[in-house]
């Protein structure tokens, strides 16, 4: 998976340096344009060296051109068989590098689109997860996103209800909700520190 890792790393670098203002669109939130000097919070990982780990069968993974996305390329997942009861059976995970402490507000920003929407649906379906990969498998973030055919930047967030050590946690995407083709572009996760609420 060397090619996957290097391309995603390059795309993420481009994203960190030059997000287009028009790309920040999602029906549930508004985000100001982000540059290398205005990343909202502290990164949980090195965006230049994300070690993605695609897992599961019944899929095809490839690198594709992605016009309008920083870096110009994306990783594509063709999901050949859905598993609605265990959507994590096809997933892409990566470690992060900084322990998350109880009370921290975590945000994940990423580009996504559905290149092929599931039959009878108007959008794709993916899960965005940051949590423990050992028992009790609890999460800071576990949210579903319904990407359409157009590229958009999405944001999800969550509050850590306990400590999450890097040695037993990871972050990424669950993809087996539907028989679909999903494309993922630049990605980064940040901490905003302890919640003031």
N, C-alpha and C positions, 0 to 999 in steps of 0.2 A: 504493500500500500504506500510505497514511497511517493508515487506521483500524486496520490490523493493528498497526502500530508503537505507536500511542497506547494501545490496549487492553492490549497485552502490558506496556507500561511501567507502566500503572496497576496491573495485576495483580501485577507484581513488587514495586512499592512496598508493596502490602498484605501480600505475603508476607514481606517484610523486617521489617515492623512487627509482624506477629501470626501466627505459625505456630501451628496448633492441635496440642497434644501428640499427639493420636490420629492425626494425619495422617502421622507418620513411621513408615511400615511398609514393609518390604522383607524378603524371606526371607533375605537375605544380610548384613544389618547392623542395628545399633541406633543411633539418633541421638537426642540430647537435643533438646527443643524449642528453637527458635532465635528470637531477637528482634533488634531493631535494635541492641542493646548486646552481643549474644553471637554474632554471625556468626563462624563458625569459620575464622579466617584473614583475609587481605586480599583484597577484591574485585578481580578482573581487569578489571572493566567497571563502568560506571555503570548500576545496575539500573533507573533512572528513564528511561533514554534508549537502550534497546536497539534497534538498527536492523536488524531481521530482514529477510532477503532470501530469500523462497521461490523455489525454482528448479525447472525441469523441467516437462514436459507430463504429460498423463494424470492430472491431479489437479484437485481443487476445494478452494479455501481459503476459510474463512469464520470469523467470530467467533460463538461460541455461549455460551449461559448455562452455568455450571458450578457447580452447587450444592455447597457444602462446600469449595470451593477459595477461598483468599484472593483477593479481588478480584471473585469471582463470575462471571468469564468466562474463556474459553480460546480458543486458535486451533485450528481443526479442519482436518485434511487428509483428504479422501476420495481414496484412491489407487485409480485405475480400472484400472491394469494393472501387474502386478508385473514387476520386473527383478532376479531373484535374483543374476545375475552382476555387475550394476552397480547396487547399491541406492542409490548416491549420485546416480543420475539424477533422482530426486525428493528434494529436500532443503530444509532451512531452515538458513541460515547467518547468523551475525552476527560483526562484528569484536569484538575486545577491545582494551583500551587500555593495557596494561602488558606490556612484553616479559617472556617467560618464559625464565629462565636454566637452564642445565644443572644438574641436581641438585634442582630445585624439585619439591615434591609438590603436584600440582594436584587439586582436587576440584570436581565439578559436582553441584549439587543441582537437581532439577526435579520438577514434578508431571506425571503422565501417566496416561492410561487409553486403552483400546481401546473406542471407541463401537460399532464393528462388527468383530468378530473374524473372521479369515479362515476360509473354509469348511473344515471338517474339522480345525481347530486349536482349542486351548483358550486361546490368548492371541494378542495382536498381536506385532509384531516391529519394533523400531527400533534404529538404531545411534546412539550418542552419540560425537561426535568433537571433539577439539581438536587441530589440527595445521596443517601447512604447506599452503597452497593453490597452491604452485609446486613444481617438482621439488626434492627427491625425494619429495614428498608424504608425509613421515614424520609420525608423530603422537605426542602425549603421551598422549592418551586415544583409544581406538577400541574401544568395548565395545558389545555387544548387550544390550538389555533386552527382556523379554517382558511387556508390561503387560496386565493383565486388564481386566475391565469396571469395576472400582471405582477411584476416584481413590486414588493413593498418591504419596508423595514418594520419589523414588529418588536414590541417590548412586552416582556412579562416580568413580574416581580413577586417577591415573597419575603416573609419575615422568619428568620431562624428561631425556632422554638426550643432548640437545644444546640450543643456544640457539634460541628461536623468537621472531623479531621480529614485532611487531604488523603491520608493513607487508607481511608475506608469510604471515600465518596467520589463521585464524578458528576459530569453534566452532559447534556446532549438531547437527543430527539428519539421519540418512539414513533414508528412509521407504519406499523402493520394494521392500522385501523381500517384501511380500505385497499382494494386493488387500485393502485394509483401510481402516478409518476410525480415525484416531488423533487424540486431543485432547491438547494440551500447555498446561499452565498456567505459573505463575511459575517462573523459572529464574535461577540465579546460579552463577558460577564463581569460585573463590577459590584463592589460593596459600597453602600452609602453610609456605612457606619451604624452605630446603634440607633434604633428608632427613638424619636422623641415623643411618640404618642403614649 
